[in-house]
Amino acid sequence: MKHILRPKLMGLAFMSFLFIASCSEDDTENLTEPSHRIVLTSEMDFENKVEINNSITFGDASPGVVSREWNFPEGAANVTTSTEQNIKAVFTKAGIHNVTLNQTFKNDAYVGTKLKGKELDTTIVVTVLNPVKASIIANYVNPDGTLGAALNISENAENEVVASRSVQFSYVVDGEPESFIWNIEGGDPETFNGADTEVNVKYKRQGIYDLRFAATRQRPFGGDTISFKNLIKVIPSTDPVDLEKVADKDGSIALVFSREMDEASINPADFNVTITNNDVDIPNTIGSVSVDSNEGNVVIITLDGTTIYNNDIVKVSYTKGDLQTLDGVAADSFVDSQLIFDKVNILKEASDYDYSFENSTASNWPYMNWGAPWDAYSLEISSDQAQDGTNSAYIEMDAAGGMIIGHRTTAGEDITFPVEAGKTYEIGVWVYVTSLGNNNAAGFDPDLRFFWFPDTDWAVGGNPTFGTDFSVGEWVYSSTFVEFSTTGDKTFQIRGYNQDNADIISFYMDNLSVSEASLRP
């Protein structure tokens, strides 16, 4: 009878062996010697993985054995066959290898709690890994987003990159590393941790920059780190300068441009800030406008005597004046660019929640069985639009339909996030509407609502509500502020409403967030 040995099975057998061994001498005098399969390895708790030219010890602790024979694949280890009870094998060939043990017992032998025959075959699957080895590839990203020419990956290459343009880095690895860390000097992002095989990096500041990439694994321990000095040289550009976002920074307003700005060209009178809270205007005065001392592509607006809060609506306008980049390109006017607060996203930092839809499939966002009309929708993970990363959830709610979805592991367990009672939190989401449908003016507008379980607040508002004036064809941020009644782990059920709409509403959803918030008193 043949068996594939798994760690859990070995653990059960080992516990049974301990129980038998703990019996008193008086008890054993009246017992026939048991036959029980107990096979152990030194790496059984680590999936029997080992790096090439390293060893695993195999042990047969089975009572009642008359004879045994270990067999190793030819050329895979320093031993081929053995009848020893314990054997240490050094594996010299990478790959997946089956080590077999044939045992003959005095009596029919137990495997776990089940009685099997006198002759048992056991297979132990051993994975032998090469040492971790990494290499990187880089390509220019063309202005239209297509992949361009390859860069020269070597020390002091000084590949020229036009300021505000991007480079796509990717890696090739051997040895099954588990952790991947990029350190990209001068880039945006400057650090990137994750198994994504590709990362797009924008260079906004002129200069010469290094790059470092590390791929590591914990068991068997190993890793490879590669680095290149002076890999990238960022040169002046004639491209238009873009305002990429408006954010908060240390209580001030940060205008993030696509490349470095010339501080000498700044005139505070060219800027205007409006702040509203619950439709009430909050008076403010601009105190200063300057280039951030650490990030030359960021312009900081400081307000005199006015604090901004997470539930404020802050908008910035610029009337074209002398503002220009360090390479001499003038900035265009912009009107009412809204500030999006930089926040610590609990879904990202303290949870396995796939907030950006990068590591899940549609099956991980199942229907939660509320009955009609909450089953009248479709959801797919799409790469057609993304506010963050490369994927988003594309949703269509049927005419007179709705949606109710949760987020679960492949094993069907709810994915949770931690919160504390007594604190205020902001629940945020980005949406990109492709069609608003045809809503009944006498009915309720379509919306999304983020209900949490347990301790649901059923009064939580629409986030967002899709009124007839909702922007179509662009990413829009929506949020609501809530308090949780109890401390602990919560999970979302996201409800979509479209019952008063005569047509389908369709949109992309991305970059979900839960973060602590400070509200205006």
Secondary structure, DSSP 8 states (H G I E B T S, - for coil): -EEE--HHHHHHHHHHHHHHHTS-HHHHHTS----B--EEETTGGGTTEEETTEEEEEEE--TTEEEEEEE--TTTBS-SEE--SEEEEEE-S-EEEEEEEEEEESS--EETTEE--SEEEEEEEEEEE---EEEEEEEEE-TTS-EEEE---STT--EEEETTEEEEEEEEEES---EEEEEETTEESSEEES--SEEEEEE-S-EEEEEEEEEEETTTTEEEEEEEEEEEEEE---S---EEEEEEETTEEEEEESS-B-GGG--GGGEEEEEEETTEE----EEEEEE-SS-TTEEEEEESS----TT-EEEEEE--SS-BBTTS-B---EEEEEB------HHHHS----TTSSS--GGGS-B----TTTT-EEEEEESS--SSSS-EEEEEE-TTEEEEE--B-TTS-B--EEE-TT-EEEEEEEEEEEE---B-TTS---EEEEEEESS--TT---SSB--TTS--SSEEEEEEEEE-SS-EEEEEEEEEEETTBSS-EEEEEEEEEEEE-----
